[in-house]
Amino acid sequence: MIIGTLRLEFRLHGVFSLKEKRKSANSLKQKLRNTFNVSVAETEAQDSHQVLVLGVVTVSNDTAHVHSRLSKVLAMVEASTADELVHADMNVFGA
């Protein structure tokens, strides 16, 4: 089993409440789930309205497939969101 994780950290500009942040986050999370069949959750900084950190996880039996899927997730996020992507970190674990 190969497990791939992707940590995405965004700086949100023009967001002044947690309600606005969650609206943006939920939209992006649902888009990633529907398009790539990955698990997505807000993992850090839940009380900060200017920072959004998402964790994306996928599981497969092929390392190349995991890398490919997470790379496509990252490409879509970079292309489709107006929020500033500050940091992205991909890890793949195999057993």
Secondary structure, 3 states (H helix, E strand, C coil): CEEEEEEEEEECCCCCCHHHHHHHHHHHHHHHHHHHCCEEEEEECCCCCCEEEEEEEEEECCHHHHHHHHHHHHHHHHHHCCCEEEEEEEEEEEC
